[in-house]
Amino acid sequence: MVPESLDLFPDLEPCPPHGDANARASANPTSTSVHHSRAGSDTGPNTPLADRMRPANLDEVVGQDHLVGANAPLRTLYASSTLPSVLLWGPPGSGKTSLAKLLAASRENTVFVALSAVLAGVKEIRAIVEEATRALRRGRRTVLFIDEIHRFNRAQQDALLPHVESGVVTLIGATTENPSFEVNAALLSRCRVFTLHPLTPESIEELVRRANENSERGLGQYRVELSNAVLAAIAQASDGDARRALGILEAAVGMHCGSANAKAPLALETVREAVGTRILLHDKDREEHYNVVSALIKSLRASDPDAALYYLARMLSAGEDPLFIARRFVIFASEDVGNAEPTALVLATSAYTTVERIGMPEGRIPLAQAATFLACAPKSNASYTALGRAMHAVEKYGSPPVPLHLRNAPTSLMKELGYGKGYQYAHDAKDQFVPERNLPDALGEIEFYEPKSIGAETEIAARLRAWRERRAKKESPSR
């Protein structure tokens, strides 16, 4: 165990207390109870590094250029004279709380009130509204920041609505869930929604480097050298979460300064210890990411559930977005399984919806079910390749006229021109089949879809073969 105090090491400069990396990295960014403060309030020396390093202005915000870049919406809002109610939607550690504080701090005579939806209820909301009403009489506006607003139930959200609508409070809500599903329509309609992106590894590395070099708010006074490999490892382990990244850095520096190698560069092994779990070789947008994703999909295609489960476990353990994996399963179910097992697409889509609703770690269970089902299902890419042939025909033949019998005839002139003439309603035909050709004449007898004799597509292949024979003979069975 590394001691909280470094008095046992008189030769070294004191380092910051490191605490538990995972706990610090996942700490709630707002108070667990109502607290009132001026926007941009000072932080103390014992404040976690992630809070000390909150951006002091929009220029220090990284990874959200679509919101705070030149002429971007939040920058425009920051400079405007009015502040509407807004909802900030994004993953953990993407900067929602920091942006809320910056927006509030840009206004004079503003009281910033932070509330966590995890513990607060209607009683706390009413107390804030009463105080906000008194403040408004004194010429001071109240910005109410509610973290995890999606955790408020309908009654709690309804309690907010009239006060947001009247302007007693300006609401800034933060949520990791889609507000379209989790926020009441009435409240949602009175807010502007801004979507934050997960921070890229490059953005995380920039934040970590900045915190390590900043002597005023960060760890610059300890003069710890960070290699590119260490920066990359912290970025990888943080999974796009700035708070987690800075928590890992703070813990690693504390452990490093308490070691016998305090004068050496920060070791990768120290970062691994600070993270508390193995840092897997995996990234979000570089070669290894695509290698593992490719291995997962090709294992499914090769009907190897064991390999598929291994690569699924590897991606989840490395912090891959589970919804990314679920999306790949949905695509695979249609592209590679197709009509050989039509329920594959239903199951894959259900797995995606389930993961989206319940999150992790439970989301790994439907992902495992989908992976094993898809790997063991019969495979056919016939519908996918058929579309490719059809697309090629479009490029080759262009836009030849649609056959007259398929055209709609809403006017008498169109009927006189033959639109709809000869059209046979399939449900009035024997066995609901009409042998009339429906492709433009220019395409002749071309056939795109070639179902395979495997799984459920075997029956489709037999049925389609019979239909094509009848269509070729132009036989139209009567009742």
N, C-alpha and C positions, 0 to 999 in steps of 0.2 A: 504493500500500500504506500502511496506517495503521501507524505505528511502535508497537512493544510498549511502549516508554517514551515518556513525554510530555515529556522534558526539552527537546525542541525548542520547547515551548510554555510558557515560564516564566510567562505571564500566567494560565494556567489551573490549576485544582486537578487533581491527578492522578486519572485515571480507571482503572477496572478493566481488566486485560488482556482483550482481546476474543477473540483466537484465531480459529478457524474456526467459524462459527455452526453449520454442518451437523454437523461432527464433534462439537462440544460438545453439541449437542442430541441426538445419537444415541448418546452415550457409554453404555457398559454401567454400570448403577447399582451393580453390585457389583464386587468385585475379580475379576481374571482368575485368581486363585489363592486357595487357602485363606487366610483371615486370621481371627485371633481378636481380639475386641474387646468391651468392655463395650457393652451396648445404649445407644444414644444418645451415642456417643463424640463428642468435640469435633471441630470442623473448623477448618482453618487458613485464613489469608487468601487462599491460592492455590487453595483448593478451589473448584470450579465453583459458580456461583450456585445451580444447582438443588439441589446437596447442602447448601449453607449454609441454604437456605430450606425444608428439610424440616420438616414440622410438629413442633412440640415436644410437642403433646398432641392428643387427638382433636378438640378444638374448633377447631383450625387446619386440619383436613382438610376439603377442599371437594369437592363433586361426588359424594359417596358417602353421602348422608344415609340411604339405605336400609340402610346397614351401621353408620354411626356416629352417627346421630341419636338422639334420646331413645328409650330402650327398644329400640333396634336391636340386632341380634345381636352385632356386634363391640364395641359399647360395653358390653354386658352381660358379654361375655367379658373385656374389658379390666378390669372391676371385680371379676371373680370371683377366687377363691383358686387356681383351677387353670387351666392352659392346655393344651388338647388339641392334637393335631397338626391343622394346617389347610392347605388349599390355597387360594391366592388366584388367581383366574382373571380376567384382564382385559387390555385392550389396553395397549401401551406407554405409559408416562407417566401411568398412571391412579392410581398411589399404592401399588402392591403392596409395594415395598421399604420405603416409609415406614411403612405399617401394620405390617409385620413387625417393624420396629425398635421401634415404639411398644408392640406387644404384649409383646415381650421386655423392654422397659424397665419395664413395669408390675410386674415380678416382682423381688423381692429375691434376692440371691445367685444371679444368673443370668448365664451366659456366653453371649454372642451370637456365633455363628460363621457367617460368610457364605461361601457357596461358589457358584461359577459352574459350571453343568452343561456349559458349552461346552468347557472344558478339563479338568475334574476327572474322575476315574474311581474304580474300586473301591479303589485304593490310598489315595487321599485320604480316602475314606469311612472306611476302616479306621483311619487315623491319627486322625481326628476322634473315632471311637467309643472308641478307647483313651484319648484325653485326656478325653473325657466321662465315662468310667468312673472315672478317677482323680478328676475333679472331683466326681462324685457322692459318692464316699467322704468328701470334705471338706465335703459339705452344699451343693454348688453344682450347680444344674441347668444343662443345656446346651440352648439353643435353636439348632437348625441351620436356617439359612435357605438354601434352594437356589433360585437364580434360574434361570429357563428349565428347570425340572425335566423338561419334556417332552422335552428333548434327551438325558436319560438313557435308555439302552437297558434291555431287560428284566433283564439280569444286574445292572446297576448299581442298578436299583430293587429287585431282590430282595435285594441286599446291605444295603439300608437297612431292609428290612421287620422282621427280628427285633429290631433295636435300637429301632425306633419302637414296636413291640409291647410290648417289655419296659420302655419308659420311660427307657432310657439317654439317648436324645435326644428332644426335642420337635421335630417337623418342621414348618417353615413353608415350603411350596413355592409358588413363583410361576410362572405359566405364561400365555402368550398363546394357547395352544391348548386346545381342549375336553378337560378331564381325563378324560372318559368314554372318549375314544379314545386318549389319550396316556399315561395313568397306569395301571399294573397294577391289576387289580380288587382284589387283596388289599391293596395299599397304599392304594388309593382308599377302601376300606371302613373304614380306620382313621383317616381324616381327615374333617374337616368342610370342605365346599367353600363358598367365598364368591365371588360374582361381582361384579366391579367394572365400572362403566359408563365409557365414554369421557367425558371431561370436556366439559361444554357450553361454548360460547363465553363465556357469562356467568361460568362458574367459572374459565376461563382468564384472562379479563380481571381477575377479582378477585385471582388469584394474581400476575399481572404488576403490578398496581397495588400490591399489598402488598409485593412485592419491591422495587419502585422507591422506596417510601416508607420502608422499614425501614432505619434507619441502623446498627443493630447487626449484622445478618446480611446485609442486602441492599445496595442502591445509594442509599439515602436521602441519604448525605453528599454526593452529586454534584448533588443538587437539579435533576434533569432533568425537565422538564415533558412529560407524555404526554397527547396529545389523545385524544378518543374514537375518532377515525379510526385513530390509531396502535394503540390497544388492540385495536380490532376487526381490524386487519390482522394483528397478532401472533397473535391468537386463531385467525384464519382459516388462517394459514400453519402453525400448530402441529398442526392436525388432531386436537385433543383430547388432545395429548401435553404434559403439564405440563413435563417436562424439556426438550423442544424449545422450548417457549414461553420458558422462562427463559433458555435458551441464546441464543435470538434477541435477547431483551432485553439480555443482557449484552454480546453482540457489538455491537448497535446503539448502546448507551450508550458503549462504548469508542470506536467510530468517531465518534460525535457529539462527544465531548469532545476528540477530536483534530482537529476541524475548526475552521474560522474562525467557524462559527455556534454555538459551544458554549454561548453564553448564551441562544440562542433555544430554543423548544420542539423536541423531537425530530421530525425531518421524516419523512414517510412514505417518501420516497425512500431515506433511510438504512436504514429497516427493510427495504425491498426489497433493498438491497445486502447487508444482514446475512443475509437469508434465502438469497440467492444465486440465486434464481429469481423469475420474475414472479409476483406475487400476483394471482391471477385473481379476478374478481368472481363469487364463488360462496360460499354459506354452507350450513350443514347444516339449518337449520330456519326460514329466512326466505324472503322473496319470490323472490330470485334462484335459490335452490335449487329451488323448485317450478317456476319458469319453465323452467329447463334440463331438469329431469326431464320436464316436460310436452312440451317440444320433442322430446326423445329418443323418447318413446312415440308421439307423433303423427307423427313422421317414419317410424317403423317401420310404423305403421298406414297411412300414405300410400305405402308401398312405395318409400321413398327411402333406399337404403342409404348414399348419400354424406352426406346430412344426418345420418342416424343415427350414422355413424362420427364425424362432427365433434362432435356433442354428447356422444358417449361419450368422445372424447379430451378434450374440455373438462372433463368431470366428473372424469375420472381425473387430469388435470393439476392440478386444483384440490384434490385430496386427498379426493375422495368415497370412501366405503367401497365397495370393489368388490363386496362381498356384497350391499349394498343394490341395486346395479345388476343383479346376477345374479338377485336375487329378483324384480325388476321384469320381467326377461326371462321368468322362469318363469310369472308371472301373465299376461303378454302372450301367450305361446305357447298358453295354454289359452283365454283370453278372446277374443283377436282372430284367432288362426289356427285354433284348434280342430280339428275333424275334416276341414277342408279339406286339412290336412297333419299327420296325427297324429304324425309323427316330430319335429315342432317341439318338443313338450313333452319328449320324450326328450332331444333335443339341449340344450334350455335347462336341464333338470335336471342333465344331465351337466356343462354349463358351470359351474353353481353349485357342484357337488361338486368339480370340478377347481380352481376358484378358492379354495374353502375349504381344499383340501388343499395346494396349492402356493403360495398367497399371491401377492403382487406382488414384482417387476414382471412375472413370467411370466404371471400371471393375466390380463393384458390380452389375451393371444392367444386363449384360448377365448371371452372376452367379444366380441372382434372377430368371431370365427366365428359366434357366436350372433346378433350384431346383423345381420350381412349375410344370414344364413339367414332370420331372422325377417322382415326387410324384403322379401326376394324371394319369400317363401312366399305361396301363395294364402291369402286371408283369409276367415274365417267366424266370426261371433259367434253362430251359431245355437244351439249348446248352452248358451251363457251366457244368451241371452235366453229360451230355453225354460225354464230354471230360474226366471227371473223370472216367467214366466207361471204356472208351477206354484206358486210362492210366493204369488202373487196368488190362485190358486184355493184354497189352504189358508186364507187370510184370509177369503175369501168364503164357502166351504162348511163351514169348521170341520173336524170329524172324523167324517164319515159312516162307517157300518159297512163294514169290509173284506168283500168278497164271500166267501161261505162256501167256495167251491172253493179259495180261496187260503189259508185258515186251516189252521194245523197242528192235528192231532188226536191228541195223545199219550195220551188216556184214552178209555175206551169211552163215557163220557157225551158227550164232545165228538163222537164219531163218530155217536152216536144223534141229536145235535142237527144233524147235517148238515155238521159241519166237515170240509173236504177232499173233500166229495162232488162228483164230476164233474171233479176235477182231472185234467188230461192232461199226462203227462210229455213235454216237447217232444222229447226225444231218441228217443222211441219213435214220433214222428209223421213222416210223409213230409216231407222237407226241413226237419225240425226246427222246424216252424211250427205253432202252435196258434191258431186264430182267436177263441178265447173272449175276451170283454172282461174286463179286469183292474182297471179303475177302479171306484170305488164308483158305484152306480147314480145317485146324486145329481148326478154330474158329466156324465152323458149321453155324448155323442159328442165331447167336447172333445179337441183335439189341441194339444199344447204345442210339440213339436219340429218345426221347419220347416227341414230342411237345405237348403242352397243348392246350386245346380248349378255348383260350382266345385271344382277340385282333386279330392282323394279323396272329398269329400263328394258329388260327382255320383253315384257308385255307391251311396252310402248313401241318397240321395234316391230313386233309382229303386227300390231294394229295399224301402224303407219304403212307398213309394206302392203297390206291389203288395200288400204285407202289409195295408195299411189297406183296400184294395179287397176283399180276401178276408175280412178281419174284418167289414167292413160287410155282406157277403153271408152271413156265418155259415157259410162252407163249410169243412169240415174234411176235407182229403184223407186217404184211408186208404192203407194200404200196398198 
